[in-house]
Amino acid sequence: MDLIQVNKESGGIGIITINRPRSLNSLTRAMMVDLARAFKEMDADESIQVVIFTGAGKSFCSGVDLTAAESVFKGDVKDPETDPVIQMERLRKPIIGAINGFAITAGFELALACDILVASRGAKFMDTHARFGIFPSWGLSQKLSRIIGANKAREVSLTSMPLTADVAEKLGFVNHVVEEGEALKKARGIAEAIIKNEQGMVLRIKSVINDGLKLDLGHALTLEKERAHAYYSGMTKEQFKKMQEFIAGRGSKKPSSKL
C-alpha cells in the first residue's frame, strides 16, 4: 500500500493523499521523502495545473510518528530535496488543502504551506511542539502569526489548544468550512475555477503574491511593478492578439457562480 498516493486526473487536477489512516496519517521519515518527491513530480508534470492535498480517513495529518522521532529529527533534515514543505513552497502551481479531521503540528505546518484551505466543520488545527518538546522547523512559528496575528498565534502555540475550523475561517486562515465529507468536493470546485483561467498568469500571480508576502509593502509593490513591466515588455504582437481573443472568448460566456 502506498502511504503517499499520487493521482493525476485528465482535467488538470493532481491529488496527493497521505494514506495511513490507521495511524491518523502520522508521518515517518520515508513518508516525508515520498511526499517531497510527490510535490516535485507535480511541479514537473505540465499536464497538472492545480494540486489538491488531503488525507485519507478521519485525519489530514496527525504530525510526525513519534515512535520514529529520532530518524525524522536527526535525519538529513537540511536536504531541500527531501523536505516536503520546501517542495510545496517551490511548487509553481496552486495547492489547495482539503483538511478533514486533525492537522496536528507537522500536519498544521503542511496545511500552512497550502495556498488555499478548505476544512470540514470538525477539522482542528493543533500545535503541540511545546507539549512534546519539539522545536518547529517547517514554518509554524513564523507563518501562523503573519496570518492570524501574533497574539492569537502565541496562544495557539503556547497552550497547544486546538484551533477549530470555524475560528480558523474567521481569522482568515481557512478559506471555506464545509460539512463533513465535502472538503474534497469543494476543493475540486475551486481547482476547476482556477483551471478555467489563463494558466501562465495563474502561475505568475501566485508567485508574485507569495514572494511579496516576504517583503514589506513598499518593496512588494515595487516587485509587482517590475514583474509587470518585464511581462508586458516581453510580449509580442501575436501574444497581445491571443490575449484579446482570450478576453473576447471569456466575455461571451456567462459568469460562473460564486465560490
Phi and psi restraints in degrees (value plus and minus 20) as a CYANA .aco file:
   2 ASP   PHI     -96.0   -56.0
   2 ASP   PSI     102.4   142.4
   3 LEU   PHI    -100.1   -60.1
   3 LEU   PSI     -40.1    -0.1
   4 ILE   PHI    -141.4  -101.4
   4 ILE   PSI      89.9   129.9
   5 GLN   PHI    -117.7   -77.7
   5 GLN   PSI     118.1   158.1
   6 VAL   PHI    -143.9  -103.9
   6 VAL   PSI     101.3   141.3
   7 ASN   PHI    -144.2  -104.2
   7 ASN   PSI     112.0   152.0
   8 LYS   PHI    -136.0   -96.0
   8 LYS   PSI      99.3   139.3
   9 GLU   PHI    -118.2   -78.2
   9 GLU   PSI     137.0   177.0
  10 SER   PHI     -86.4   -46.4
  10 SER   PSI     -43.3    -3.3
  11 GLY   PHI    -104.8   -64.8
  11 GLY   PSI     -14.0    26.0
  12 GLY   PHI      79.7   119.7
  12 GLY   PSI     -15.4    24.6
  13 ILE   PHI    -120.1   -80.1
  13 ILE   PSI     110.4   150.4
  14 GLY   PHI    -128.5   -88.5
  14 GLY   PSI     120.1   160.1
  15 ILE   PHI    -143.4  -103.4
  15 ILE   PSI     104.5   144.5
  16 ILE   PHI    -130.7   -90.7
  16 ILE   PSI     106.1   146.1
  17 THR   PHI    -144.7  -104.7
  17 THR   PSI     107.4   147.4
  18 ILE   PHI     -98.0   -58.0
  18 ILE   PSI     100.2   140.2
  19 ASN   PHI    -141.7  -101.7
  19 ASN   PSI      46.1    86.1
  20 ARG   PHI    -156.2  -116.2
  20 ARG   PSI      38.8    78.8
  21 PRO   PHI     -82.5   -42.5
  21 PRO   PSI     -51.3   -11.3
  22 ARG   PHI     -85.7   -45.7
  22 ARG   PSI     -42.1    -2.1
  23 SER   PHI    -130.1   -90.1
  23 SER   PSI       4.0    44.0
  24 LEU   PHI      33.5    73.5
  24 LEU   PSI      13.0    53.0
  25 ASN   PHI      40.0    80.0
  25 ASN   PSI      15.3    55.3
  26 SER   PHI     -90.2   -50.2
  26 SER   PSI     131.9   171.9
  27 LEU   PHI    -122.4   -82.4
  27 LEU   PSI     109.7   149.7
  28 THR   PHI    -113.2   -73.2
  28 THR   PSI     150.4   190.4
  29 ARG   PHI     -80.4   -40.4
  29 ARG   PSI     -62.8   -22.8
  30 ALA   PHI     -82.7   -42.7
  30 ALA   PSI     -57.5   -17.5
  31 MET   PHI     -86.2   -46.2
  31 MET   PSI     -58.2   -18.2
  32 MET   PHI     -83.1   -43.1
  32 MET   PSI     -61.7   -21.7
  33 VAL   PHI     -83.4   -43.4
  33 VAL   PSI     -64.9   -24.9
  34 ASP   PHI     -85.2   -45.2
  34 ASP   PSI     -56.2   -16.2
  35 LEU   PHI     -86.0   -46.0
  35 LEU   PSI     -63.4   -23.4
  36 ALA   PHI     -80.4   -40.4
  36 ALA   PSI     -63.0   -23.0
  37 ARG   PHI     -84.3   -44.3
  37 ARG   PSI     -57.6   -17.6
  38 ALA   PHI     -83.8   -43.8
  38 ALA   PSI     -63.2   -23.2
  39 PHE   PHI     -88.2   -48.2
  39 PHE   PSI     -58.1   -18.1
  40 LYS   PHI     -84.0   -44.0
  40 LYS   PSI     -58.8   -18.8
  41 GLU   PHI     -85.0   -45.0
  41 GLU   PSI     -60.7   -20.7
  42 MET   PHI     -83.6   -43.6
  42 MET   PSI     -56.9   -16.9
  43 ASP   PHI     -85.8   -45.8
  43 ASP   PSI     -58.3   -18.3
  44 ALA   PHI     -97.5   -57.5
  44 ALA   PSI     -42.9    -2.9
  45 ASP   PHI    -103.4   -63.4
  45 ASP   PSI      89.1   129.1
  46 GLU   PHI     -90.8   -50.8
  46 GLU   PSI     -33.7     6.3
  47 SER   PHI     -97.7   -57.7
  47 SER   PSI     -36.0     4.0
  48 ILE   PHI    -114.6   -74.6
  48 ILE   PSI     107.3   147.3
  49 GLN   PHI    -131.6   -91.6
  49 GLN   PSI     -48.4    -8.4
  50 VAL   PHI    -159.7  -119.7
  50 VAL   PSI     121.9   161.9
  51 VAL   PHI    -133.0   -93.0
  51 VAL   PSI     111.2   151.2
  52 ILE   PHI    -124.8   -84.8
  52 ILE   PSI     112.2   152.2
  53 PHE   PHI    -139.6   -99.6
  53 PHE   PSI     103.6   143.6
  54 THR   PHI    -167.2  -127.2
  54 THR   PSI    -198.9  -158.9
  55 GLY   PHI    -149.6  -109.6
  55 GLY   PSI     126.5   166.5
  56 ALA   PHI     -99.5   -59.5
  56 ALA   PSI     126.5   166.5
  57 GLY   PHI      60.1   100.1
  57 GLY   PSI    -163.8  -123.8
  58 LYS   PHI    -115.7   -75.7
  58 LYS   PSI     -10.5    29.5
  59 SER   PHI    -162.8  -122.8
  59 SER   PSI     125.3   165.3
  60 PHE   PHI     -95.7   -55.7
  60 PHE   PSI     -79.7   -39.7
  61 CYS   PHI    -185.1  -145.1
  61 CYS   PSI     102.8   142.8
  62 SER   PHI    -110.1   -70.1
  62 SER   PSI      -6.5    33.5
  63 GLY   PHI      82.2   122.2
  63 GLY   PSI    -182.3  -142.3
  64 VAL   PHI     -96.7   -56.7
  64 VAL   PSI     121.3   161.3
  65 ASP   PHI     -89.5   -49.5
  65 ASP   PSI      84.1   124.1
  66 LEU   PHI     -90.7   -50.7
  66 LEU   PSI     -32.0     8.0
  67 THR   PHI     -92.8   -52.8
  67 THR   PSI     -35.4     4.6
  68 ALA   PHI    -142.7  -102.7
  68 ALA   PSI      11.9    51.9
  69 ALA   PHI     -80.3   -40.3
  69 ALA   PSI     -60.8   -20.8
  70 GLU   PHI     -83.0   -43.0
  70 GLU   PSI     -61.0   -21.0
  71 SER   PHI     -87.0   -47.0
  71 SER   PSI     -47.7    -7.7
  72 VAL   PHI     -98.0   -58.0
  72 VAL   PSI     -72.3   -32.3
  73 PHE   PHI    -100.7   -60.7
  73 PHE   PSI     -43.3    -3.3
  74 LYS   PHI    -125.1   -85.1
  74 LYS   PSI     -13.1    26.9
  75 GLY   PHI     -94.9   -54.9
  75 GLY   PSI    -188.9  -148.9
  76 ASP   PHI    -100.6   -60.6
  76 ASP   PSI      48.1    88.1
  77 VAL   PHI     -92.9   -52.9
  77 VAL   PSI     -34.0     6.0
  78 LYS   PHI    -108.5   -68.5
  78 LYS   PSI     -22.5    17.5
  79 ASP   PHI     -99.7   -59.7
  79 ASP   PSI      90.2   130.2
  80 PRO   PHI     -83.4   -43.4
  80 PRO   PSI     -44.7    -4.7
  81 GLU   PHI     -88.2   -48.2
  81 GLU   PSI     -44.7    -4.7
  82 THR   PHI    -131.3   -91.3
  82 THR   PSI      -8.4    31.6
  83 ASP   PHI    -119.0   -79.0
  83 ASP   PSI      90.6   130.6
  84 PRO   PHI     -83.0   -43.0
  84 PRO   PSI     -55.4   -15.4
  85 VAL   PHI     -88.1   -48.1
  85 VAL   PSI     -61.6   -21.6
  86 ILE   PHI     -82.0   -42.0
  86 ILE   PSI     -61.3   -21.3
  87 GLN   PHI     -87.1   -47.1
  87 GLN   PSI     -54.3   -14.3
  88 MET   PHI     -85.0   -45.0
  88 MET   PSI     -62.2   -22.2
  89 GLU   PHI     -87.8   -47.8
  89 GLU   PSI     -48.0    -8.0
  90 ARG   PHI    -102.3   -62.3
  90 ARG   PSI     -38.0     2.0
  91 LEU   PHI     -84.7   -44.7
  91 LEU   PSI     102.3   142.3
  92 ARG   PHI     -93.0   -53.0
  92 ARG   PSI     -45.4    -5.4
  93 LYS   PHI    -109.1   -69.1
  93 LYS   PSI     134.5   174.5
  94 PRO   PHI     -82.5   -42.5
  94 PRO   PSI     119.8   159.8
  95 ILE   PHI    -133.4   -93.4
  95 ILE   PSI     102.9   142.9
  96 ILE   PHI    -127.9   -87.9
  96 ILE   PSI      99.2   139.2
  97 GLY   PHI    -107.5   -67.5
  97 GLY   PSI     107.1   147.1
  98 ALA   PHI    -127.1   -87.1
  98 ALA   PSI      79.9   119.9
  99 ILE   PHI    -119.7   -79.7
  99 ILE   PSI      96.5   136.5
 100 ASN   PHI    -137.6   -97.6
 100 ASN   PSI     113.5   153.5
 101 GLY   PHI      51.0    91.0
 101 GLY   PSI    -159.5  -119.5
 102 PHE   PHI    -104.7   -64.7
 102 PHE   PSI     119.8   159.8
 103 ALA   PHI    -146.7  -106.7
 103 ALA   PSI      74.9   114.9
 104 ILE   PHI    -130.9   -90.9
 104 ILE   PSI     107.9   147.9
 105 THR   PHI      33.2    73.2
 105 THR   PSI    -121.7   -81.7
 106 ALA   PHI     -79.9   -39.9
 106 ALA   PSI     -54.6   -14.6
 107 GLY   PHI     -85.8   -45.8
 107 GLY   PSI     -57.5   -17.5
 108 PHE   PHI     -81.6   -41.6
 108 PHE   PSI     -63.1   -23.1
 109 GLU   PHI     -88.1   -48.1
 109 GLU   PSI     -55.2   -15.2
 110 LEU   PHI     -84.8   -44.8
 110 LEU   PSI     -59.4   -19.4
 111 ALA   PHI     -83.5   -43.5
 111 ALA   PSI     -59.9   -19.9
 112 LEU   PHI     -84.1   -44.1
 112 LEU   PSI     -43.7    -3.7
 113 ALA   PHI    -103.7   -63.7
 113 ALA   PSI     -25.3    14.7
 114 CYS   PHI    -100.4   -60.4
 114 CYS   PSI     137.5   177.5
 115 ASP   PHI    -106.2   -66.2
 115 ASP   PSI     -51.9   -11.9
 116 ILE   PHI    -159.7  -119.7
 116 ILE   PSI     120.6   160.6
 117 LEU   PHI    -144.6  -104.6
 117 LEU   PSI     111.6   151.6
 118 VAL   PHI    -136.3   -96.3
 118 VAL   PSI     109.6   149.6
 119 ALA   PHI    -146.6  -106.6
 119 ALA   PSI     121.6   161.6
 120 SER   PHI     -90.6   -50.6
 120 SER   PSI     136.3   176.3
 121 ARG   PHI     -79.8   -39.8
 121 ARG   PSI     -49.8    -9.8
 122 GLY   PHI    -109.2   -69.2
 122 GLY   PSI     -15.7    24.3
 123 ALA   PHI     -86.6   -46.6
 123 ALA   PSI     124.9   164.9
 124 LYS   PHI    -156.7  -116.7
 124 LYS   PSI     115.6   155.6
 125 PHE   PHI    -128.0   -88.0
 125 PHE   PSI     104.9   144.9
 126 MET   PHI    -152.7  -112.7
 126 MET   PSI     117.8   157.8
 127 ASP   PHI    -129.0   -89.0
 127 ASP   PSI      85.4   125.4
 128 THR   PHI    -126.4   -86.4
 128 THR   PSI      -0.1    39.9
 129 HIS   PHI     -74.5   -34.5
 129 HIS   PSI     -68.9   -28.9
 130 ALA   PHI     -86.6   -46.6
 130 ALA   PSI     -55.0   -15.0
 131 ARG   PHI     -84.7   -44.7
 131 ARG   PSI     -59.5   -19.5
 132 PHE   PHI    -125.8   -85.8
 132 PHE   PSI     -14.8    25.2
 133 GLY   PHI      50.5    90.5
 133 GLY   PSI      20.3    60.3
 134 ILE   PHI    -133.0   -93.0
 134 ILE   PSI     110.5   150.5
 135 PHE   PHI    -105.5   -65.5
 135 PHE   PSI     109.4   149.4
 136 PRO   PHI     -85.6   -45.6
 136 PRO   PSI     120.7   160.7
 137 SER   PHI    -160.3  -120.3
 137 SER   PSI     -18.0    22.0
 138 TRP   PHI    -131.1   -91.1
 138 TRP   PSI      -0.8    39.2
 139 GLY   PHI      83.4   123.4
 139 GLY   PSI     -22.9    17.1
 140 LEU   PHI     -83.2   -43.2
 140 LEU   PSI     -58.9   -18.9
 141 SER   PHI     -87.3   -47.3
 141 SER   PSI     -39.1     0.9
 142 GLN   PHI    -128.7   -88.7
 142 GLN   PSI     -59.5   -19.5
 143 LYS   PHI     -93.7   -53.7
 143 LYS   PSI     -62.7   -22.7
 144 LEU   PHI     -81.3   -41.3
 144 LEU   PSI     -62.9   -22.9
 145 SER   PHI     -84.0   -44.0
 145 SER   PSI     -50.0   -10.0
 146 ARG   PHI     -95.7   -55.7
 146 ARG   PSI     -36.4     3.6
 147 ILE   PHI    -119.4   -79.4
 147 ILE   PSI     -67.1   -27.1
 148 ILE   PHI    -127.8   -87.8
 148 ILE   PSI     -22.1    17.9
 149 GLY   PHI      78.9   118.9
 149 GLY   PSI     128.6   168.6
 150 ALA   PHI     -84.1   -44.1
 150 ALA   PSI     -63.8   -23.8
 151 ASN   PHI     -83.5   -43.5
 151 ASN   PSI     -65.8   -25.8
 152 LYS   PHI     -87.3   -47.3
 152 LYS   PSI     -59.7   -19.7
 153 ALA   PHI     -82.5   -42.5
 153 ALA   PSI     -60.9   -20.9
 154 ARG   PHI     -81.2   -41.2
 154 ARG   PSI     -62.0   -22.0
 155 GLU   PHI     -82.6   -42.6
 155 GLU   PSI     -66.3   -26.3
 156 VAL   PHI     -80.5   -40.5
 156 VAL   PSI     -64.2   -24.2
 157 SER   PHI     -99.9   -59.9
 157 SER   PSI     -56.2   -16.2
 158 LEU   PHI    -102.2   -62.2
 158 LEU   PSI     -46.0    -6.0
 159 THR   PHI    -115.3   -75.3
 159 THR   PSI     -39.6     0.4
 160 SER   PHI      39.3    79.3
 160 SER   PSI       5.0    45.0
 161 MET   PHI    -104.5   -64.5
 161 MET   PSI     127.3   167.3
 162 PRO   PHI     -91.4   -51.4
 162 PRO   PSI     125.2   165.2
 163 LEU   PHI    -121.6   -81.6
 163 LEU   PSI      93.8   133.8
 164 THR   PHI     -94.4   -54.4
 164 THR   PSI     141.3   181.3
 165 ALA   PHI     -79.8   -39.8
 165 ALA   PSI     -62.7   -22.7
 166 ASP   PHI     -83.5   -43.5
 166 ASP   PSI     -63.1   -23.1
 167 VAL   PHI     -87.8   -47.8
 167 VAL   PSI     -60.8   -20.8
 168 ALA   PHI     -80.2   -40.2
 168 ALA   PSI     -57.0   -17.0
 169 GLU   PHI     -86.4   -46.4
 169 GLU   PSI     -63.9   -23.9
 170 LYS   PHI     -83.1   -43.1
 170 LYS   PSI     -51.4   -11.4
 171 LEU   PHI    -104.3   -64.3
 171 LEU   PSI     -23.7    16.3
 172 GLY   PHI      66.6   106.6
 172 GLY   PSI     -10.0    30.0
 173 PHE   PHI    -104.8   -64.8
 173 PHE   PSI     -64.0   -24.0
 174 VAL   PHI    -119.6   -79.6
 174 VAL   PSI     115.1   155.1
 175 ASN   PHI     -97.6   -57.6
 175 ASN   PSI     -63.6   -23.6
 176 HIS   PHI    -161.5  -121.5
 176 HIS   PSI     118.5   158.5
 177 VAL   PHI    -130.6   -90.6
 177 VAL   PSI     108.8   148.8
 178 VAL   PHI    -147.5  -107.5
 178 VAL   PSI     148.9   188.9
 179 GLU   PHI     -88.8   -48.8
 179 GLU   PSI     140.9   180.9
 180 GLU   PHI     -75.6   -35.6
 180 GLU   PSI     115.5   155.5
 181 GLY   PHI      63.6   103.6
 181 GLY   PSI     -19.8    20.2
 182 GLU   PHI    -127.0   -87.0
 182 GLU   PSI     -22.6    17.4
 183 ALA   PHI     -83.3   -43.3
 183 ALA   PSI     -64.1   -24.1
 184 LEU   PHI     -86.0   -46.0
 184 LEU   PSI     -59.3   -19.3
 185 LYS   PHI     -81.9   -41.9
 185 LYS   PSI     -65.0   -25.0
 186 LYS   PHI     -84.8   -44.8
 186 LYS   PSI     -60.8   -20.8
 187 ALA   PHI     -81.5   -41.5
 187 ALA   PSI     -60.2   -20.2
 188 ARG   PHI     -81.4   -41.4
 188 ARG   PSI     -62.4   -22.4
 189 GLY   PHI     -80.8   -40.8
 189 GLY   PSI     -61.8   -21.8
 190 ILE   PHI     -86.5   -46.5
 190 ILE   PSI     -62.6   -22.6
 191 ALA   PHI     -80.0   -40.0
 191 ALA   PSI     -63.2   -23.2
 192 GLU   PHI     -84.2   -44.2
 192 GLU   PSI     -56.5   -16.5
 193 ALA   PHI     -85.6   -45.6
 193 ALA   PSI     -58.7   -18.7
 194 ILE   PHI     -86.1   -46.1
 194 ILE   PSI     -62.7   -22.7
 195 ILE   PHI     -84.4   -44.4
 195 ILE   PSI     -46.0    -6.0
 196 LYS   PHI     -89.3   -49.3
 196 LYS   PSI     -35.9     4.1
 197 ASN   PHI    -108.3   -68.3
 197 ASN   PSI     152.8   192.8
 198 GLU   PHI     -91.9   -51.9
 198 GLU   PSI      95.2   135.2
 199 GLN   PHI     -88.2   -48.2
 199 GLN   PSI     -53.6   -13.6
 200 GLY   PHI     -80.6   -40.6
 200 GLY   PSI     -60.5   -20.5
 201 MET   PHI     -94.5   -54.5
 201 MET   PSI     -52.0   -12.0
 202 VAL   PHI     -76.1   -36.1
 202 VAL   PSI     -66.5   -26.5
 203 LEU   PHI     -85.0   -45.0
 203 LEU   PSI     -61.4   -21.4
 204 ARG   PHI     -86.8   -46.8
 204 ARG   PSI     -59.9   -19.9
 205 ILE   PHI     -90.4   -50.4
 205 ILE   PSI     -61.9   -21.9
 206 LYS   PHI     -77.7   -37.7
 206 LYS   PSI     -64.6   -24.6
 207 SER   PHI     -82.8   -42.8
 207 SER   PSI     -66.1   -26.1
 208 VAL   PHI     -90.8   -50.8
 208 VAL   PSI     -53.6   -13.6
 209 ILE   PHI     -84.5   -44.5
 209 ILE   PSI     -72.0   -32.0
 210 ASN   PHI     -86.7   -46.7
 210 ASN   PSI     -59.2   -19.2
 211 ASP   PHI     -89.7   -49.7
 211 ASP   PSI     -56.4   -16.4
 212 GLY   PHI     -86.8   -46.8
 212 GLY   PSI     -49.4    -9.4
 213 LEU   PHI     -84.1   -44.1
 213 LEU   PSI     -39.7     0.3
 214 LYS   PHI    -104.4   -64.4
 214 LYS   PSI     -24.1    15.9
 215 LEU   PHI    -138.5   -98.5
 215 LEU   PSI     144.8   184.8
 216 ASP   PHI     -92.9   -52.9
 216 ASP   PSI     145.6   185.6
 217 LEU   PHI     -79.6   -39.6
 217 LEU   PSI     -61.4   -21.4
 218 GLY   PHI     -79.8   -39.8
 218 GLY   PSI     -68.4   -28.4
 219 HIS   PHI     -89.9   -49.9
 219 HIS   PSI     -51.3   -11.3
 220 ALA   PHI     -87.2   -47.2
 220 ALA   PSI     -58.8   -18.8
 221 LEU   PHI     -86.7   -46.7
 221 LEU   PSI     -57.5   -17.5
 222 THR   PHI     -83.9   -43.9
 222 THR   PSI     -61.1   -21.1
 223 LEU   PHI     -78.7   -38.7
 223 LEU   PSI     -66.3   -26.3
 224 GLU   PHI     -80.1   -40.1
 224 GLU   PSI     -65.8   -25.8
 225 LYS   PHI     -82.2   -42.2
 225 LYS   PSI     -63.4   -23.4
 226 GLU   PHI     -84.1   -44.1
 226 GLU   PSI     -63.5   -23.5
 227 ARG   PHI     -89.9   -49.9
 227 ARG   PSI     -56.1   -16.1
 228 ALA   PHI     -83.9   -43.9
 228 ALA   PSI     -63.8   -23.8
 229 HIS   PHI     -82.2   -42.2
 229 HIS   PSI     -64.3   -24.3
 230 ALA   PHI     -84.5   -44.5
 230 ALA   PSI     -58.0   -18.0
 231 TYR   PHI     -85.9   -45.9
 231 TYR   PSI     -71.5   -31.5
 232 TYR   PHI     -90.5   -50.5
 232 TYR   PSI     -53.2   -13.2
 233 SER   PHI     -86.2   -46.2
 233 SER   PSI     -49.5    -9.5
 234 GLY   PHI    -107.9   -67.9
 234 GLY   PSI     -23.1    16.9
 235 MET   PHI    -101.5   -61.5
 235 MET   PSI     120.0   160.0
 236 THR   PHI    -110.6   -70.6
 236 THR   PSI     148.7   188.7
 237 LYS   PHI     -81.1   -41.1
 237 LYS   PSI     -55.5   -15.5
 238 GLU   PHI     -83.8   -43.8
 238 GLU   PSI     -59.2   -19.2
 239 GLN   PHI     -87.8   -47.8
 239 GLN   PSI     -57.9   -17.9
 240 PHE   PHI     -84.5   -44.5
 240 PHE   PSI     -57.4   -17.4
 241 LYS   PHI     -84.0   -44.0
 241 LYS   PSI     -63.6   -23.6
 242 LYS   PHI     -84.6   -44.6
 242 LYS   PSI     -56.4   -16.4
 243 MET   PHI     -81.6   -41.6
 243 MET   PSI     -64.7   -24.7
 244 GLN   PHI     -84.9   -44.9
 244 GLN   PSI     -58.7   -18.7
 245 GLU   PHI     -86.1   -46.1
 245 GLU   PSI     -59.7   -19.7
 246 PHE   PHI     -84.7   -44.7
 246 PHE   PSI     -64.4   -24.4
 247 ILE   PHI     -84.2   -44.2
 247 ILE   PSI     -61.0   -21.0
 248 ALA   PHI     -84.2   -44.2
 248 ALA   PSI     -61.3   -21.3
 249 GLY   PHI     -85.7   -45.7
 249 GLY   PSI     -60.3   -20.3
 250 ARG   PHI     -89.0   -49.0
 250 ARG   PSI     -55.6   -15.6
 251 GLY   PHI     -87.8   -47.8
 251 GLY   PSI     -43.3    -3.3
 252 SER   PHI    -101.4   -61.4
 252 SER   PSI     -28.9    11.1
 253 LYS   PHI    -117.2   -77.2
 253 LYS   PSI     132.3   172.3
 254 LYS   PHI     -89.9   -49.9
 254 LYS   PSI     121.6   161.6
 255 PRO   PHI     -84.1   -44.1
 255 PRO   PSI     124.5   164.5
 256 SER   PHI     -94.7   -54.7
 256 SER   PSI     144.5   184.5
 257 SER   PHI     -88.5   -48.5
 257 SER   PSI     141.9   181.9
 258 LYS   PHI     -87.3   -47.3
 258 LYS   PSI     133.8   173.8
